[in-house]
Amino acid sequence: MSENDVLTERPRLLGIAYRLLGSLSDAEDVVQEAYGRWYALPEPRRNAIERPGAWLTTVASRVCLDVLGSARVRRERYAGEWIPEPLPSDRLTDPAELLLLDESITMAFLVVCEAMTPAERVAFVLHDVFGYPFAEVASILGRSPAACRQLATSARRRVRPAPALSPARSAEVVRAFKTAWAAGDIPGLIGLLDPSVVTVADGGGLVGTVARPVVGGERVARYAVGIIGRIPAMTLRERVVNGRPGLDAERGGVVETVFAFDVAAGVIRRIWAVRNPEKLRPWRAA
């Protein structure tokens, strides 16, 4: 494999690391570490490796395992709710990166993955999402193929596929939500929300936000309208968040909040509002 071929592995490695960690910045650090270790090898050693892509995947996955272990401790101390870092997928232009956009990049999927153990998450993402055989997953995790199969099965039970809703229909629902929200139309908002809808916000302790999830259609609608009342200069814009229709809230030309939605059966079931400025750097740079 040529050096160019080695470098073309980057989008795939980044896709794996992002799905494992839920953080684009952490994923980029992991990929950088994997390449650093690759180029630290003596050239004869690199030339002797028959499958550099597999080698890089093994290193990146093991680094992710270490990061996931320490991340659990950090998130226990996190101020308020922790939400995966949103991805501004409407700004991706590299075809290799666009090919990595699928159901496994959605906010709903990443949130479910947070309930998995680190080993379950690695086994599930590598096998079910990227198609790695359990024999290869086993070599990465240092477990038997049968044990890795069981890990993936356990992880799979946590993933409950929702009835498919076309992107166009999802966009219509989110657009209607934006219109009703901007108008302060509480009945209109309630009609677009599942009765048991849950809104979760992540400020990371750096900016103000609701400390606990807001549950129920009317409560979420009133909470949303209250925000508009408190921040009249806020502008809502339609965006693509993690491959799905979403919104961002801009004030003074700066993105202050990114909203991801889980839409099923024509209504919104979950809203994730990311306000932590450290998670919005890609949005502010776009």
Order of alpha helices (4+ residues) and beta strands (2+ residues): alpha-alpha-alpha-alpha-alpha-alpha-alpha-alpha-alpha-alpha-alpha-alpha-beta-beta-alpha-beta-beta-beta-beta-alpha
